[in-house]
Amino acid sequence: MRIFTLLFIAVPILEMWLLIKVGSLIGALPTIGLVFLTAMLGLALLRQQGIQTLFRAQQRMQRGELPASEMVEGIFLAVGGALLLTPGFFTDAVGFCCLLPGVRQIILGWALKNAVFGKVTVRPDGSHGTGESHTTIEGDYKRDD
């Protein structure tokens, strides 16, 4: 949770610093135009990538497969689109990384490789928790249609 607090403080400060630096080099109006241009390019890329991801998800569902990777890509696309609409150059760079297919695949591969998924167990008394448990609860499932 501390990392998010740090990000919410550090990222806007970094964005302001970058905008001031770029504005002092090329001027205020070109800087505003550049921010606007990256937002428009990002929206076009988001639309294209979103349609492709949706198409792949529909194909997988028609084959009876779960489109899990497409769902994760959809989350990345949504985050990337939101970052591109946020004014600034750092958020634009991160947003484009989320939208470009090759870079997105590298990030997804790294994230899945390094992700730590919690383990939830059910104790004999019915309470839930995490950690080691050697109790196995078995049962049968029957669907009534």
Secondary structure by P-SEA (a helix, b strand, c coil): caaaaaaaccaaaaaaaaaaaaaaaccaaaaaaaaaaaaaaaaaaaaaaaaaaaaaaaaaaaacccaaaaaaaaaaaaaaaaaaacccaaaaaaaaaaccaaaaaaaaaaaaaabbbbbbbbccccccccccccbbbbbbbbbcc
